[in-house]
Amino acid sequence: MRLSEEELRLIDPDLITRARRRDEAAWETLAREHQEAVFRLAYLITGDPDDAADVAQEAFIRAYGALDRFDTSRAVRPWLLSIAANLARNRLRSVGRYLAALGRFTRGEELVTHDEAANGESGLLWQVVRRLSQADQEIIYLRYFLEMSEAETAEALQVAVGTVKSRTHRALGRLRTVIENEFPALRESVLE
């Protein structure tokens, strides 16, 4: 059973307190409640399920190590997502440098392809979102797929709330443009 955001806000501080005392069951509960969101954000950034799983695992390892420094008056999910996003971006930069070096040796042949599952409308919408910049993908994922508030999104991205508002506005504008130009089948169901 998945808990609501409000239930998580009430339970998380107690779980953090218990996990700080090395209560494994408390940490496992906390990790289980947030693992899907962390994995999905990592996948959104890396585009690879194996990399996303590695990033998610590393994010939880790092979070566990930083429990004593976590401010329990804050929400846990944005903190975990911030750790995951930073790790995923670092991995992506590292992979990008590696692929660029390989590309020089293979004279620009396509090295990696990602087969994106396109099942029905949700698959098409995923393809549309993947056409946006990484920053636009992140803001849309956090605000609309995870339904995080502007404040939580700001905390996860480590930016001001006003920045979240402006990035969201611009990202949605670019999303509309991609839908209108490249995915007219989605126009009626998504834009109206």
TORLO-96051 format. One record per residue: residue in one letter; x, y negated, z negated of N, C-alpha, C, O in turn. Coordinates in steps of 0.001 Angstrom, whole numbers, padded with zeros to 6 digits, always signed. Atoms other than C-alpha are relative to their C-alpha. Layout:
! TORLO-96051
AXYZXYZXYZXYZ...
! end
This chain:
! TORLO-96051
M+000838+001179+000000+000000+000000+000000+000885-001246+000000+001768-001393-000845R-000770+001237-000122+001411-003357+001061-000648-001082-000863-001864-001270-000835L+000497+001043+000884+001097-006190-001452-000159-001309+000762+000537-001556+001747S+000183+001326-000603-000165-009653-000551+001151-000904-000423+001881-000598-001365E-001051+000954+000344+002191-012632-000609-000153-000493-001441+000838-000627-002159E+000234+000490+001364+000579-013881-003833+000378+001050-001034+000969+000725-002064E-000370-001077+000918+000990-010494-005515+001524+000129-000092+002079+000354-001168L-001457-000074-000006+004642-010439-004437+000615-001124-000830+001591-000904-001546R-000533+001144+000751+005225-013907-005925-000077+000251-001503+000791-000184-002260L+000166-000274+001427+003942-012682-009274+000883+001153-000474+001371+001143-001604I-000741-001196+000371+005767-009356-009265+001505-000183+000155+002271+000310-000673D-001418+000108-000317+009130-010347-007746+000877-000481-001153+001925+000122-001382P-000895+000428+001091+010537-012310-010733+000230+001094-001042+001343+001245-001547D-000158-001096+000952+009887-009365-013046+000921+001075+000571+001774+001613-000136L-000859-001002-000630+011487-006982-010561+001450-000474+000037+002367+000313-000201I-001363+000553-000023+014509-009271-010209+000633+000118-001388+001781+000541-001523T-000515-000080+001376+014906-009445-013984+000393+001431-000341+001461+001676-000903R-000301-001413+000280+014733-005667-014263+001166+000501+000848+002012+001253+000364A-001094-000433-000883+017038-005152-011264+001338-000558-000467+002373+000090-000311R-001234+000581+000554+019591-007491-012858+000571+000869-001117+001780+000896-001349R-000440-000910+001066+019710-005006-015724+000318+001384+000574+000450+002366-000157R-000350-001211-000760+020497-002365-013057-001079+001076-000080-000779+002269-000106D+001134-000910-000074+017033-000810-013101-000192+000342+001484-000721-000459+002255E+000034-000403-001408+017243+001130-009830-001417+000031+000562-001632-000340+001716A+001383-000068-000480+013485+001663-009581-000525-001390+000330-001262-001556+001303A+000437+001377-000263+012886-002088-009772+000607-000503+001301-000088-001108+002117W-000643+000445-001231+015434-002790-007039-000579+000716+001214-000810+000090+002249E+000572-000759-001115+014048-000024-004824-001394-000516+000351-001734-000605+001531T+001332+000556-000248+010519-001434-005216+000115-001335+000718-000597-001588+001691L-000213+001311-000611+011718-004908-004354+000461+000150+001448-000067-000513+002341A-000524-000213-001350+013663-003697-001330-001082+000571+000917-001211+000147+002065R+001047-000632-000802+010769-001547-000108-001055-001017+000434-001548-000958+001560E+001016+001003-000311+008355-004489-000245+000446-000982+001081-000384-001564+001780H-000509+001002-000941+010619-006654+001908+000774+000587+001176+001187-000152+002070Q-000854-000600-001017+012448-004155+004114-000530-000188+001415+000258-000412+002334E+000537+000149-001349+010082-004409+007080+000241-001408+000540+000656-001566+001688A-000212+001379-000444+010282-008205+007257+001472-000263+000290+001799-000925+001275V-001436+000187-000199+014075-008146+006906+000444+000705+001283+001178+000131+002088F-000366-000742-001216+014445-005469+009590-000514-000719+001245+000223-000881+002217R+000578+000647-001187+012108-007261+011995+000727-001290+000370+000958-001560+001549L-000746+001220-000303+013940-010560+011671+001369+000349+000574+001812-000276+001537A-001301-000426-000522+017273-008811+012195-000142+000518+001432+000710+000247+002279Y+000238-000515-001360+015832-007042+015256-000288-001144+000964+000184-001142+002101L+000310+001147-000833+014472-010290+016601+001287-000710+000416+001420-001129+001566I-001247+000713-000289+017931-011847+016400+000963+000858+000815+001541+000378+001789T-000993-000846-000677+020066-008887+017508-000533+000656+001264+000225+000911+002201G+000574-000671-001166+017664-007285+019969+000307+001486+000060+000026+002133+001070D-000386-001413+000004+018919-003842+018979-000429+000631-001323-000071+000129-002388P+000493-000593+001254+017241-001534+016453+001103+000545-000897+000990+000463-002120D-001091-000514+000827+020494+000077+015302+000735-001132-000697+001042-001043-001886D-000639+001164+000613+022152-003290+014736-000898-000591-001077-000424-000987-002142A+000947+000565+000968+019011-004504+012970-000019+000834-001281-000068+000282-002380A-000023-000868+001184+019053-001496+010640+001277-000230-000811+001238-000284-002040D-001259+000280+000692+022721-002141+009837-000044-001341-000713+000403-001459-001854V+000102+001334+000591+022033-005833+009210-000910+000038-001225-000582-000535-002264A+000940-000081+001129+019052-005046+006977+000660+000674-001200+000534+000209-002334Q-000677-000699+001093+021085-002586+004944+001041-000911-000653+001122-000987-001879E-001018+000910+000528+023929-005089+004573-000639-001151-000774-000108-001586-001796A+000690+001098+000693+021458-007830+003594-000423+000422-001396-000269-000345-002347F+000418-000470+001319+020090-005738+000745+001195+000278-000910+001118+000058-002119I-001207-000211+000798+023584-004773-000393+000507-001332-000544+000847-001450-001721R-000474+001319+000435+024609-008420-000495-000954-000639-001005-000519-001262-001973A+000977+000570+000931+021385-009471-002197+000142+000652-001373+000093-000027-002398Y-000163-000701+001273+021863-006820-004855+001219-000534-000746+001178-000726-001961G-001205+000529+000612+025353-008117-005487-000143-001428-000501+000615-001869-001365A+000198+001411+000376+024036-011680-005817-001205-000203-000918-001606-001342-001159L+001195+000115+000847+021067-010940-008087+000196-000936-001187-000711-001686-001548D-000245+000828+001186+022673-012659-011055-000014-001490+000327-000245-002315-000557R+000006+001411-000400+022893-015906-009087-001342-000454+000571-001519-001643+000834F+001284+000346-000596+019320-015789-007722-000872-000763-001001-000981-000372-002163D+000902+000822+000805+016937-018447-009075-001400+000611+000068-002053+000541+001109T+001282-000705+000000+013792-016537-010096-001207-000927+000141-002334-000450+000281S+001128+000905-000237+011671-019673-009754-000286-000119+001500-001311-000671+001899R+000173+000027-001453+012116-019303-005980-000596+001324+000462-000565+002324-000256A+000532-001223-000597+010446-016772-003712+001152+000869+000504+002151+000354+001006V-001044-000939-000389+012500-013666-002955+000081+000157+001516+001177+000205+002075R+000000-000283-001438+011435-013146+000664+000823-001003+000801+001648-000576+001608P-000832+000930-000782+012915-016392+002071+001498+000178-000273+002317+000035+000634W-001402-000230+000352+016164-015676+000212+000544+001214+000750+001625+001152+001336L-000432-001205-000705+016397-012163+001648+000078-000240+001508+001012+000215+002168L+000007+000273-001436+015483-013391+005128+001151-000915+000399+001701-000785+001492S-001138+000880-000269+018129-016091+004928+001292+000816+000084+002110+000601+000978I-001185-000869-000016+020781-013491+004114+000007+000821+001287+001031+000908+001965A+000087-000833-001201+019565-011239+006936+000250-000812+001268+000963-000359+002163A-000183+000833-001194+019424-014066+009480+001468-000363+000185+001988-000302+001299N-001419+000343-000105+022976-015147+008693+000835+001201+000436+001714+001067+001287L-000740-001202-000392+024287-011590+008954-000274+000373+001453+000646+000748+002181A+000352-000346-001376+022401-010971+012209+000653-000964+000990+001151-000540+002033R-000657+000977-000886+023708-014187+013766+001494+000282+000094+002077+000217+001176N-001428-000328-000010+027242-013267+012740+000268+001230+000855+001230+001253+001622R-000165-001224-000792+026845-009807+014266-000173-000309+001477+000590+000176+002313L+000262+000346-001392+025416-011261+017454+001182-000758+000604+001579-000491+001738R-001179+000738-000486+028334-013696+017789+001163+000961+000219+001880+000862+001215S-001082-000966-000104+030761-010852+017189-000195+000896+001224+000748+001127+001981V+000312-000847-001155+029054-008613+019762+000160-000807+001284+000659-000297+002287G-000115+000847-001184+028907-011518+022193+001442-000180+000426+001749-000128+001617R-001428+000132-000324+032657-012039+021991+000538+001306+000581+001326+001292+001526Y-000450-001301-000490+033221-008315+022498-000488+000243+001427+000278+000670+002291L+000558-000211-001336+030889-008136+025498+000617-000943+001024+000818-000561+002176A-000645+000939-000915+032450-011232+027032+001368+000525+000414+001738+000435+001585A-001312-000565-000321+035877-009599+026825-000146+001194+000931+000604+001318+001900L+000247-001140-000887+034537-006392+028366-000431-000471+001388-000023+000090+002405G+000486+000533-001276+032786-008438+031050+001125-000484+000887+001063-000339+002108R-001149+000451-000797+036076-009941+032139+000670+001181+000688+001195+001058+001794F-000640-001179-000581+037360-006434+032735-000893+000714+001014-000381+001383+001912T+000909-000702-000912+034289-005141+034543-000554-000911+001079-001452-000516+001822R+000391+000957-001038+033876-008242+036757-001477-000319+000003-002107-000408+001058G+001367+000490+000123+030480-009223+035438-001091+001030+000163-002265+000669+000232E+001063-001005-000090+028680-005894+035756-000850-000066-001258-000352-000410-002330E+000871+000010+001176+025688-005645+033447+000428+001104-000942+000490+002273-000563L-000547-000948+000961+026959-003980+030301-001042+000598-000923-000977+001781-001255V+000973-000462+000977+023993-003721+027989-001387-000381+000474-001621-001517+000885T+001392+000318-000286+020315-003488+028691-000831+000454-001177-000551+001483-001791H+000901-000365+001090+017554-003444+026113-001358+000302+000616-001945-000539+001297D+001312-000383-000506+014398-001561+026990-001031-000441-001022-001202+000183-002070E+000977+000536+000926+011711-003620+025366-001343+000680+000238-001859+000704+001356A+001279-000671-000115+008546-001727+024661-001071-001033+000330-001258-002015-000388A+001033+000935-000423+005743-003445+026523-001327+000742+000060-001749+001182+001130N+001276-000684+000074+002501-001885+025398-001103-001006-000191-001244-001589-001266G+001141+000892+000106-000529-003992+026142+000389-001432-000264+001513-001853+000010E-000161+001429+000241-000919-007589+025104+001093-000321-000998+001832-001288-000811S-001039+000284+000989+001333-007398+022050+001384+000182+000602+002308-000558+000264G-001276-000188-000689+004148-006056+024225+000316-001164+000907+001464-001604+000982L-000206+001180-000845+003656-008907+026672+000369-001218-000835+001259-001986-000470L-000301+001134+000862+003639-011429+023860+001435+000103-000525+002138-000904-000616W-001373-000195+000449+006879-009920+022544+000977-000396+001106+001997-001028+000832Q-000860+000373-001127+008412-010322+026030+000069-001518+000154+001129-002073+000446V+000024+001461-000105+007329-013960+026093+000898-000609-001073+001734-001462-000773V-000780+000546+001105+008840-014688+022687+001486+000260+000234+002309-000601-000075R-001405-000337-000253+012090-012941+023704+000607-000885+001094+001831-000933+001216R-000515+000918-001023+012415-015431+026602+000429-001346-000611+001125-002131+000032L-000339+001257+000662+012771-018281+024120+001407+000076-000599+001994+001153-000698S-001307+000033+000659+016002-019370+022473-000092+000737-001337-001181+000969-001863Q-000036-000701+001287+017094-017576+019323-000661-000831-001093-001415-000301-001909A+000584+000875+001030+016129-020578+017183-001520-000043+000121-002223-000014-000889D+001451+000012-000205+012645-020703+018743-000613+001331-000417-001687+001359-001018Q+000496-001319+000387+012211-016951+018255-000108+000104-001519-001109+000593-002044E-000010-000091+001458+013132-017210+014585-001140-000788-000626-001830-000289-001515I+001032+000848+000599+010762-020067+013818-001388+000597+000254-002236+000598-000639I+001303-000605-000314+007844-018365+015584-000199+001274-000805-001293+001521-001314Y+000120-001232+000766+008571-015046+013890-000343-000288-001464-001264+000304-002028L+000224+000287+001412+008752-016529+010418-001366-000629-000249-002071-000236-001179R+001259+000725+000241+005752-018852+010751-001231+000821+000383-002235+000791-000330Y+001211-000631-000502+003372-016669+012748-000036+001511-000140-001110+002071-000355F+000013-001439+000169+004447-013044+012552+000034+000371-001479-000662+001290-001912L-000049-000258+001446+005351-013143+008848-000955-000893-000781-001148-000689-001980E+000951+000933+000603+002854-015944+008117+000586-000698-001219-000084-000855-002240M-000647+000722+001088+005345-017780+005926-000405-001464+000053-000648-002012+001128S+000323+001418+000069+004546-021282+004761+001173-000804+000561+002264-000275+000771E-001084+000856-000480+006553-024227+006038+001130-000066-001023+002304-000063-000652A-001021+000063+001053+008358-024415+002683+000827+001282-000050+002051+001226-000171E-000725-001274+000017+009253-020711+002709+000885+000137+001236+002013+000623+001153T-000781-000055-001237+010398-020950+006323+001223-000902-000117+002320-000528+000297A-001114+000934+000195+012541-023968+005447+001067+000631-000890+002263+000509-000625E-000944-000646+000909+014109-022022+002600+000747+001137+000698+001958+001281+000532A-000627-001123-000701+014760-018958+004780+001015-000482+001034+002061+000140+001216L-000903+000522-001031+016373-021060+007518+001003-001008-000551+001905-001453+000160Q-000874+000964+000666+018085-023384+005033-000008-001352+000719+001036-001930+001020V+000203+001311-000616+016651-026527+006631-001114-000718-000756-001767-000134-001621A+001066+000778+000628+014263-029287+005580-001363+000401+000553-001455+000917+001667V+001361-000315-000433+010486-028803+005795-000341-000767+001281-000969-000215+002184G+000246+000792-001198+010309-031623+008353+000638+000622+001236+000084+000550+002333T-000676-000683-001102+012784-029712+010506-000810+001211+000446-000911+001487+001641V+000851-001144-000341+010548-026638+010339-001190-000472+000823-001544+000153+001823K+001158+000529-000727+007583-028736+011475+000375-000359+001430-000331+000012+002367S-000371+000418-001355+009431-030232+014437+000451+001182+000840+000117+001257+002022R-000428-001183-000762+011066-026937+015452-001200+000850+000404-001251+001378+001515T+001199-000780-000319+007706-025179+015270-000759-000641+001155-001176+000046+002088H+000715+000722-001060+006058-027834+017424+000700+000201+001353+000051+000523+002349R-000747-000157-001258+008809-027665+020062-000013+001451+000488-000160+001703+001683A-000013-001413-000389+008963-023854+020018-001343+000418+000579-001393+001158+001561L+001328-000333-000525+005212-023569+020524-000209-000619+001377-000835-000007+002242G+000087+000627-001321+005429-026013+023431+000732+000815+001049+000226+001026+002151R-000764-000828-000949+008114-023916+025081-000678+001351+000204-000656+001893+001309L+000730-001259-000123+006107-020763+024360-001173-000163+000963-001401+000695+001816R+001115+000272-000921+003078-022294+026109+000487-000081+001446-000143+000465+002351T-000535+000147-001355+005214-023201+029117+000358+001352+000599+000034+001617+001757V-000368-001324-000498+006599-019669+029450-001255+000804+000317-001317+001474+001349I+001242-000738-000242+003102-018187+029131-000676-000503+001271-001079+000296+002116E+000676+000567-001161+001626-020558+031702+000730+000316+001300+000090+000580+002318N-000776-000199-001226+004461-020065+034209+000276+001455+000336+000300+001822+001511E-000455-001358-000270+005400-016424+033809-000961+001109-000426-000857+002238+000053F+000903-001023+000526+002610-014606+031966-001446-000507+000005-002064-000615-001054P+001347+000571-000021-000717-015990+033157-001071+000932-000577-002135+000466-000983A+000975-000932+000574-002498-012833+031965-000209-000258-001497-001267+000067-002038L+000113+000293+001421-001836-013954+028386-000631-001345-000272-001041-001614-001401R+000437+001381+000191-002992-017526+028921-001306-000094-000762-001395-000856-001725E+001323+000118+000626-006624-016999+027928-000012+000531-001419-000615-000085-002298S+000086-000597+001332-006077-014751+024933+000911-000668-001021+000602-000659-002213V-000948+000583+000940-003105-016579+023409-000189-001509-000137-000143-002039-001247L+000026+001450+000024-003528-020222+024347-001381-000597-000278-001488-001789-000566E+001343+000574+000223-007265-020612+023925-000630+000477-001274-001752+000083-001594
! end
